[in-house]
């Protein structure tokens, strides 16, 4: 009933994000967008233009279109998104928000249903991370007042949005899972692994290399296991001075390899050649509530997984994820578990667990919930406690970012501008490969 009701009530899905469709690794947004696109056109809004305008761009999926729009949030941006939707004939969008800074559009746009997808507990973010955090939290609390359904990726995230965000409406828990069809081992791969005579001494970490990782512990671990190779696959970002120094120290070790952000198919190849999946998190509040996307991707690939920090969402899965508190503990767990990568019974158990949390199953539950709400509520209405005034959040006239002036200067030299644009496009296409 869920999918049929969504199709009956809505004419498109509008996803409000802070992402770049072309460069972001396969994410929660990707998994839901691709599945929704099987029943409705999906417009993936990303605020990355430096001038007050919008443009549509095609993706590798015929029913998913990127809407690039002015990056300054507020009334001007809202008008641009409205004009873009009118151009496409979208009159009854299912609004699906990840980025609360789109509050002005989210609050003012009429829609059959408004969904807030809570993939992070922003209430636990340290304002020192970014000067935008205080505004983000203010927008988030207001946006929850206009939300018909809250989707949370962990129990802790859901609890935070209720206690810290004041959310009181309909909700569903849809923990991060995995795209088993992509990550799951094929029969021939299982046969090859179980026939392995000499297990690989290789550890993989895939994901963002950022402030959430315990880089000091990782250095101690790598230095203590010189006969092992440690592969780090992901973009380095959001690092302070000390963290950048820690990454530099890691790169100087002979047994570490940093691939940068590579196509997801190449990440899977790295996983196939590894014997341990690593999740080396710090003990911090924002890690306590997260559900790492990579966790069940490791499991679907048959990898034993070892993690550090206070990630509560992984505790309930028992031996699928071995928790350690120190580099010595991680080393001991690696040495104890890595040969189980090649054990047929342990492989079968991991693959069965990963199948049970596939995104297809997650999406089906969410779609059924949305269908039930659409069938029972009719047109969405702002909640009684919603109170929004654009002037309290965004300036009446948005300031153009400095990069906008730089771009306009470059455009005065068409050959140079065309070259830079072509290079950027080539890099994005290479990154986004499945």
PADO-376260 format. One record per residue (C-alpha): x, y, z; residue in three letters; residue number from 0. Coordinates in Angstrom, 3 decimals. Example, Ala and Ser with C-alpha at 12.3 -4.5 7.8 and 13.67 -1.06 7.14 Angstrom:
2
R        u        v        w resn resi
R   12.300   -4.500    7.800  ALA    0
R   13.670   -1.060    7.140  SER    1
END
This chain:
434
R        u        v        w resn resi
R    0.000    0.000    0.000  UNK    0
R    2.822    2.398    0.841  UNK    1
R    4.299    2.885   -2.614  UNK    2
R    0.897    3.080   -4.284  UNK    3
R   -0.282    5.743   -1.838  UNK    4
R    2.879    7.804   -2.354  UNK    5
R    2.362    7.697   -6.117  UNK    6
R   -1.304    8.606   -5.721  UNK    7
R   -0.682   11.561   -3.364  UNK    8
R    2.558   13.071   -4.716  UNK    9
R    3.924   13.960   -8.131  UNK   10
R    7.617   14.154   -7.209  UNK   11
R   10.079   13.851   -4.330  UNK   12
R   12.127   16.918   -3.381  UNK   13
R   15.224   16.130   -1.329  UNK   14
R   16.755   19.109    0.468  UNK   15
R   20.400   18.308    1.154  UNK   16
R   23.820   19.708    1.934  UNK   17
R   25.437   17.151   -0.362  UNK   18
R   26.991   17.028   -3.790  UNK   19
R   25.376   14.197   -5.724  UNK   20
R   28.382   13.801   -7.992  UNK   21
R   31.179   13.667   -5.406  UNK   22
R   29.611   12.231   -2.255  UNK   23
R   30.283    8.558   -1.681  UNK   24
R   27.196    6.334   -1.746  UNK   25
R   25.223    7.544    1.257  UNK   26
R   21.893    7.371    3.024  UNK   27
R   20.628   10.046    0.631  UNK   28
R   21.688    7.957   -2.355  UNK   29
R   19.965    4.804   -1.091  UNK   30
R   16.613    6.495   -0.502  UNK   31
R   16.757    8.683   -3.618  UNK   32
R   17.422    5.750   -5.934  UNK   33
R   14.600    3.688   -4.447  UNK   34
R   12.127    6.568   -4.475  UNK   35
R   13.023    7.232   -8.115  UNK   36
R   11.486    3.877   -9.041  UNK   37
R    8.042    5.339   -8.339  UNK   38
R    8.402    9.139   -8.730  UNK   39
R   10.787   11.704  -10.204  UNK   40
R   13.311   12.789   -7.570  UNK   41
R   14.691   16.336   -7.480  UNK   42
R   17.899   16.380   -5.450  UNK   43
R   18.457   19.962   -4.270  UNK   44
R   22.024   21.003   -3.529  UNK   45
R   22.831   24.628   -2.578  UNK   46
R   26.129   25.232   -4.356  UNK   47
R   25.657   28.207   -6.688  UNK   48
R   27.222   31.553   -5.875  UNK   49
R   24.629   33.626   -7.696  UNK   50
R   20.841   33.847   -7.229  UNK   51
R   19.807   31.384   -9.915  UNK   52
R   19.105   27.688  -10.388  UNK   53
R   19.949   25.003  -12.909  UNK   54
R   18.962   21.383  -13.520  UNK   55
R   21.515   18.667  -14.202  UNK   56
R   21.015   15.043  -15.189  UNK   57
R   22.414   12.131  -13.183  UNK   58
R   23.181    8.523  -14.023  UNK   59
R   19.571    7.722  -13.066  UNK   60
R   16.911    8.974  -15.526  UNK   61
R   14.386    9.806  -12.782  UNK   62
R   16.840   11.652  -10.495  UNK   63
R   17.656   15.251  -11.366  UNK   64
R   20.020   17.516   -9.459  UNK   65
R   18.669   21.007   -8.815  UNK   66
R   21.587   23.316   -8.159  UNK   67
R   20.477   26.485   -6.428  UNK   68
R   21.804   29.671   -4.832  UNK   69
R   23.785   28.725   -1.719  UNK   70
R   22.480   31.556    0.495  UNK   71
R   19.494   30.231    2.419  UNK   72
R   16.388   32.363    2.850  UNK   73
R   13.547   33.927    0.865  UNK   74
R   15.535   34.457   -2.324  UNK   75
R   16.545   30.803   -2.405  UNK   76
R   12.971   29.719   -1.620  UNK   77
R   11.651   31.682   -4.596  UNK   78
R   14.229   30.080   -6.868  UNK   79
R   13.333   26.541   -5.751  UNK   80
R    9.647   27.357   -6.197  UNK   81
R   10.277   28.597   -9.735  UNK   82
R   12.304   25.477  -10.522  UNK   83
R    9.537   23.173   -9.305  UNK   84
R    6.945   25.134  -11.272  UNK   85
R    9.104   24.751  -14.368  UNK   86
R    8.999   20.988  -13.879  UNK   87
R    5.284   20.964  -13.123  UNK   88
R    5.737   19.743   -9.534  UNK   89
R    2.633   20.722   -7.570  UNK   90
R    2.440   18.054   -4.863  UNK   91
R    5.989   17.243   -3.743  UNK   92
R    6.901   14.797   -1.033  UNK   93
R    9.390   16.977    0.871  UNK   94
R   12.323   15.012    2.237  UNK   95
R   14.731   17.184    4.208  UNK   96
R   18.236   16.379    5.407  UNK   97
R   19.483   19.965    5.711  UNK   98
R   17.567   22.168    8.176  UNK   99
R   19.063   25.323    6.667  UNK  100
R   16.381   24.961    3.986  UNK  101
R   13.919   25.970    6.715  UNK  102
R   12.419   28.884    4.781  UNK  103
R   11.375   26.693    1.858  UNK  104
R   10.405   23.768    4.106  UNK  105
R    8.149   25.930    6.268  UNK  106
R    6.453   27.813    3.448  UNK  107
R    6.014   25.085    0.810  UNK  108
R    2.718   23.243    0.697  UNK  109
R    3.183   19.476    0.451  UNK  110
R    1.180   16.290    1.026  UNK  111
R    3.816   15.205    3.567  UNK  112
R    7.041   16.561    5.034  UNK  113
R    9.738   14.121    6.124  UNK  114
R   12.813   14.977    8.190  UNK  115
R   15.556   12.370    7.820  UNK  116
R   17.803   12.564   10.883  UNK  117
R   21.130   11.046    9.842  UNK  118
R   23.142   12.977   12.452  UNK  119
R   22.562   14.237   15.967  UNK  120
R   23.383   17.859   15.259  UNK  121
R   22.446   18.748   18.838  UNK  122
R   25.655   17.036   19.967  UNK  123
R   27.865   19.018   17.572  UNK  124
R   30.500   21.275   19.061  UNK  125
R   29.920   24.872   17.827  UNK  126
R   33.698   25.107   17.386  UNK  127
R   33.406   22.742   14.398  UNK  128
R   31.752   25.457   12.331  UNK  129
R   30.298   28.928   12.925  UNK  130
R   27.104   27.750   11.192  UNK  131
R   26.243   25.249   13.972  UNK  132
R   24.221   27.692   16.156  UNK  133
R   22.081   28.762   13.164  UNK  134
R   21.710   25.136   12.090  UNK  135
R   20.371   24.136   15.510  UNK  136
R   17.947   27.051   15.544  UNK  137
R   16.682   26.084   12.094  UNK  138
R   16.505   22.417   13.072  UNK  139
R   14.247   23.037   16.070  UNK  140
R   11.961   25.172   13.912  UNK  141
R   11.931   22.665   11.030  UNK  142
R   10.836   19.860   13.349  UNK  143
R    7.698   21.892   14.044  UNK  144
R    6.703   21.535   10.376  UNK  145
R    7.583   17.848   10.126  UNK  146
R    4.986   15.107    9.661  UNK  147
R    7.397   12.169    9.959  UNK  148
R   10.819   11.893   11.593  UNK  149
R   13.095    9.135   10.279  UNK  150
R   16.071    8.431   12.558  UNK  151
R   19.107    6.293   11.821  UNK  152
R   19.634    5.266   15.452  UNK  153
R   17.703    5.082   18.703  UNK  154
R   20.034    7.661   20.248  UNK  155
R   19.497   10.125   17.377  UNK  156
R   15.738    9.721   17.718  UNK  157
R   15.901   10.293   21.470  UNK  158
R   17.955   13.458   20.963  UNK  159
R   15.515   14.941   18.450  UNK  160
R   12.718   14.342   20.927  UNK  161
R   14.485   15.637   24.046  UNK  162
R   16.678   18.368   22.528  UNK  163
R   14.598   19.243   19.470  UNK  164
R   11.176   19.014   21.075  UNK  165
R    9.774   16.750   18.348  UNK  166
R    6.407   15.228   19.245  UNK  167
R    5.027   13.875   15.967  UNK  168
R    5.049   10.613   14.041  UNK  169
R    8.382    8.849   13.829  UNK  170
R   10.059    5.680   12.599  UNK  171
R   13.438    4.158   13.335  UNK  172
R   15.263    3.142   10.143  UNK  173
R   18.838    2.353   11.081  UNK  174
R   21.563    2.538    8.483  UNK  175
R   21.973   -0.766    6.697  UNK  176
R   23.747   -1.782    3.528  UNK  177
R   23.116   -2.193   -0.157  UNK  178
R   23.506   -5.950    0.002  UNK  179
R   23.134   -6.357   -3.739  UNK  180
R   26.325   -4.354   -4.164  UNK  181
R   28.377   -5.168   -1.056  UNK  182
R   27.335   -8.791   -0.520  UNK  183
R   29.759  -11.543   -1.481  UNK  184
R   29.094  -13.479   -4.665  UNK  185
R   29.312  -17.290   -4.689  UNK  186
R   32.628  -17.310   -6.530  UNK  187
R   34.075  -14.787   -4.063  UNK  188
R   33.023  -16.959   -1.131  UNK  189
R   34.661  -19.981   -2.751  UNK  190
R   37.864  -18.041   -3.314  UNK  191
R   37.972  -16.759    0.274  UNK  192
R   37.290  -20.111    1.903  UNK  193
R   39.982  -21.734   -0.249  UNK  194
R   42.596  -19.169    0.817  UNK  195
R   45.701  -20.866    2.188  UNK  196
R   47.497  -17.705    3.345  UNK  197
R   45.154  -15.144    5.000  UNK  198
R   45.829  -11.514    4.107  UNK  199
R   47.188   -9.309    6.866  UNK  200
R   45.357   -6.214    5.704  UNK  201
R   43.034   -3.858    7.625  UNK  202
R   40.606   -1.523    5.846  UNK  203
R   39.061    1.703    7.052  UNK  204
R   36.644    3.226    4.555  UNK  205
R   34.896    6.535    5.190  UNK  206
R   35.669   10.129    6.023  UNK  207
R   39.002   10.740    7.732  UNK  208
R   37.862   13.436   10.107  UNK  209
R   37.611   14.705   13.686  UNK  210
R   35.546   11.678   14.770  UNK  211
R   38.450    9.262   14.421  UNK  212
R   40.855    8.420   17.229  UNK  213
R   43.937    9.121   15.151  UNK  214
R   46.318    8.768   18.098  UNK  215
R   45.076    5.243   18.735  UNK  216
R   45.257    4.450   15.022  UNK  217
R   48.904    5.567   14.886  UNK  218
R   49.791    3.459   17.917  UNK  219
R   48.013    0.465   16.362  UNK  220
R   49.703    0.766   12.964  UNK  221
R   53.112    1.297   14.509  UNK  222
R   52.674   -1.810   16.687  UNK  223
R   51.776   -4.068   13.720  UNK  224
R   54.513   -3.456   11.114  UNK  225
R   53.802   -6.738    9.307  UNK  226
R   50.208   -5.639    8.584  UNK  227
R   49.019   -3.207    5.913  UNK  228
R   46.463   -0.553    6.895  UNK  229
R   44.418    0.927    4.036  UNK  230
R   42.499    4.176    4.578  UNK  231
R   39.979    4.897    1.851  UNK  232
R   38.114    8.194    2.038  UNK  233
R   38.298   11.951    1.955  UNK  234
R   40.331   13.805    4.571  UNK  235
R   38.209   16.635    5.992  UNK  236
R   37.218   18.706    9.053  UNK  237
R   40.611   18.304   10.711  UNK  238
R   42.226   20.713   13.176  UNK  239
R   45.965   21.373   13.284  UNK  240
R   46.764   18.506   15.670  UNK  241
R   44.628   16.079   13.682  UNK  242
R   46.326   17.076   10.417  UNK  243
R   49.667   16.410   12.064  UNK  244
R   48.407   13.013   13.204  UNK  245
R   47.398   12.120    9.641  UNK  246
R   50.822   13.225    8.382  UNK  247
R   52.498   10.961   10.956  UNK  248
R   50.320    8.065    9.842  UNK  249
R   51.208    8.610    6.207  UNK  250
R   54.901    8.400    7.051  UNK  251
R   54.534    4.838    8.342  UNK  252
R   55.609    2.225    5.794  UNK  253
R   52.595   -0.011    6.418  UNK  254
R   49.854    2.584    5.776  UNK  255
R   48.236    3.465    2.467  UNK  256
R   45.832    6.365    1.886  UNK  257
R   43.797    6.072   -1.303  UNK  258
R   41.819    9.313   -0.999  UNK  259
R   38.217    9.289   -2.217  UNK  260
R   37.970    6.643   -4.899  UNK  261
R   35.065    5.092   -6.849  UNK  262
R   32.889    2.912   -4.658  UNK  263
R   33.622   -0.133   -6.837  UNK  264
R   37.314    0.317   -5.998  UNK  265
R   36.437    0.515   -2.293  UNK  266
R   34.661   -2.837   -2.628  UNK  267
R   37.766   -4.310   -4.243  UNK  268
R   39.806   -3.077   -1.289  UNK  269
R   37.322   -4.737    1.061  UNK  270
R   37.626   -8.041   -0.798  UNK  271
R   41.381   -8.053   -0.292  UNK  272
R   41.185   -7.131    3.418  UNK  273
R   40.689   -9.381    6.426  UNK  274
R   39.465   -6.805    8.989  UNK  275
R   37.165   -3.779    8.791  UNK  276
R   38.147   -1.020   11.218  UNK  277
R   35.903    1.599   12.896  UNK  278
R   38.352    3.626   15.024  UNK  279
R   36.068    6.219   16.632  UNK  280
R   36.726    8.556   19.528  UNK  281
R   34.582    8.438   22.647  UNK  282
R   32.496   11.583   22.094  UNK  283
R   28.822   12.498   22.189  UNK  284
R   28.316   12.779   18.424  UNK  285
R   29.833    9.308   18.001  UNK  286
R   27.724    7.824   20.791  UNK  287
R   24.542    8.416   18.810  UNK  288
R   25.689    7.648   15.276  UNK  289
R   25.123    4.499   13.225  UNK  290
R   28.136    4.165   10.919  UNK  291
R   27.144    3.544    7.309  UNK  292
R   30.253    1.461    6.756  UNK  293
R   29.465   -0.973    9.600  UNK  294
R   27.194   -3.357    7.707  UNK  295
R   29.031   -2.764    4.448  UNK  296
R   31.957   -4.511    6.143  UNK  297
R   29.664   -7.302    7.337  UNK  298
R   28.060   -7.778    3.902  UNK  299
R   31.558   -8.229    2.502  UNK  300
R   32.215  -10.921    5.113  UNK  301
R   34.705   -8.881    7.138  UNK  302
R   35.139   -9.181   10.897  UNK  303
R   34.743   -5.626   12.226  UNK  304
R   36.527   -3.999   15.160  UNK  305
R   35.525   -0.647   16.625  UNK  306
R   36.544    1.773   19.344  UNK  307
R   34.749    4.583   21.136  UNK  308
R   31.226    4.758   22.515  UNK  309
R   29.083    3.906   19.482  UNK  310
R   25.977    2.602   21.249  UNK  311
R   24.176    1.448   18.095  UNK  312
R   26.691   -1.363   17.487  UNK  313
R   26.588   -2.920   20.951  UNK  314
R   23.383   -4.881   20.352  UNK  315
R   24.908   -6.802   17.427  UNK  316
R   27.282   -8.693   19.703  UNK  317
R   30.158  -10.509   18.038  UNK  318
R   29.536   -8.944   14.623  UNK  319
R   31.378   -5.878   15.930  UNK  320
R   34.203   -6.347   18.443  UNK  321
R   34.551   -3.358   20.762  UNK  322
R   37.963   -2.327   22.128  UNK  323
R   39.197    0.534   24.314  UNK  324
R   42.862    0.727   23.378  UNK  325
R   45.333    0.127   20.571  UNK  326
R   46.514   -3.007   22.365  UNK  327
R   42.930   -4.222   22.559  UNK  328
R   42.354   -3.596   18.851  UNK  329
R   45.589   -5.412   18.001  UNK  330
R   44.524   -8.426   20.049  UNK  331
R   41.070   -8.448   18.413  UNK  332
R   42.580   -8.245   14.917  UNK  333
R   44.925  -11.149   15.605  UNK  334
R   42.062  -13.165   17.092  UNK  335
R   39.512  -12.488   14.351  UNK  336
R   41.252  -12.073   11.019  UNK  337
R   41.339  -15.769   10.132  UNK  338
R   37.552  -15.968   10.593  UNK  339
R   37.361  -13.883    7.408  UNK  340
R   38.061  -17.146    5.595  UNK  341
R   35.853  -19.468    7.655  UNK  342
R   32.726  -20.642    5.792  UNK  343
R   30.447  -20.740    8.859  UNK  344
R   31.473  -17.289   10.085  UNK  345
R   31.104  -15.887    6.562  UNK  346
R   27.608  -17.331    6.260  UNK  347
R   26.583  -15.806    9.598  UNK  348
R   27.829  -12.365    8.597  UNK  349
R   26.139  -12.459    5.215  UNK  350
R   22.832  -13.530    6.771  UNK  351
R   23.033  -10.630    9.249  UNK  352
R   23.750   -8.146    6.450  UNK  353
R   20.830   -9.389    4.334  UNK  354
R   18.545   -8.698    7.286  UNK  355
R   19.429   -4.995    7.301  UNK  356
R   19.427   -4.338    3.575  UNK  357
R   18.266   -0.910    2.409  UNK  358
R   15.508   -2.582    0.404  UNK  359
R   13.973   -3.840    3.660  UNK  360
R   14.548   -0.489    5.409  UNK  361
R   12.946    1.419    2.542  UNK  362
R    9.918   -0.870    2.411  UNK  363
R    9.151   -0.162    6.088  UNK  364
R    9.557    3.581    5.640  UNK  365
R    7.397    3.628    2.487  UNK  366
R    4.648    1.724    4.298  UNK  367
R    4.700    4.260    7.138  UNK  368
R    4.537    7.200    4.716  UNK  369
R    1.681    5.569    2.836  UNK  370
R   -0.271    5.108    6.061  UNK  371
R    0.212    8.767    6.999  UNK  372
R   -0.805    9.964    3.540  UNK  373
R   -3.896    7.795    3.609  UNK  374
R   -4.987    9.128    6.972  UNK  375
R   -3.980   12.771    7.089  UNK  376
R   -4.677   14.405    3.741  UNK  377
R   -2.712   17.601    3.133  UNK  378
R    0.037   18.269    5.651  UNK  379
R   -0.460   21.144    8.087  UNK  380
R    2.105   23.035   10.166  UNK  381
R    2.097   21.689   13.704  UNK  382
R    0.443   23.829   16.352  UNK  383
R    3.741   24.780   17.972  UNK  384
R    5.457   25.739   14.713  UNK  385
R    6.461   29.399   14.788  UNK  386
R    8.621   30.694   11.963  UNK  387
R    9.520   34.153   10.771  UNK  388
R   12.123   34.408    8.023  UNK  389
R   13.643   37.574    9.468  UNK  390
R   14.630   35.773   12.658  UNK  391
R   16.783   33.297   10.741  UNK  392
R   18.004   34.756    7.460  UNK  393
R   18.891   38.266    6.229  UNK  394
R   16.366   39.889    3.905  UNK  395
R   19.071   40.306    1.271  UNK  396
R   21.495   37.410    1.006  UNK  397
R   25.167   38.213    0.714  UNK  398
R   26.959   36.685   -2.201  UNK  399
R   29.834   34.418   -1.130  UNK  400
R   33.386   35.555   -1.933  UNK  401
R   33.807   32.606   -4.288  UNK  402
R   31.024   34.135   -6.404  UNK  403
R   33.185   37.165   -7.142  UNK  404
R   36.116   34.880   -7.965  UNK  405
R   33.981   32.885  -10.380  UNK  406
R   32.721   36.012  -12.097  UNK  407
R   36.308   37.163  -12.508  UNK  408
R   37.273   33.811  -14.017  UNK  409
R   34.369   33.994  -16.458  UNK  410
R   35.967   37.099  -17.923  UNK  411
R   38.686   34.759  -19.170  UNK  412
R   36.611   32.073  -20.960  UNK  413
R   39.502   29.682  -21.842  UNK  414
R   40.707   29.510  -18.223  UNK  415
R   37.169   29.214  -16.852  UNK  416
R   36.286   26.420  -19.315  UNK  417
R   39.442   24.506  -18.426  UNK  418
R   38.783   24.696  -14.666  UNK  419
R   35.135   23.710  -15.147  UNK  420
R   36.083   20.728  -17.326  UNK  421
R   38.671   19.546  -14.806  UNK  422
R   36.187   19.821  -11.936  UNK  423
R   33.569   17.888  -13.895  UNK  424
R   36.074   15.159  -14.791  UNK  425
R   37.090   14.764  -11.147  UNK  426
R   33.465   14.524  -10.015  UNK  427
R   32.585   11.956  -12.677  UNK  428
R   35.575    9.830  -11.690  UNK  429
R   34.642    9.977   -8.009  UNK  430
R   31.028    9.041   -8.647  UNK  431
R   31.430    5.581  -10.190  UNK  432
R   29.597    2.437   -9.175  UNK  433
END
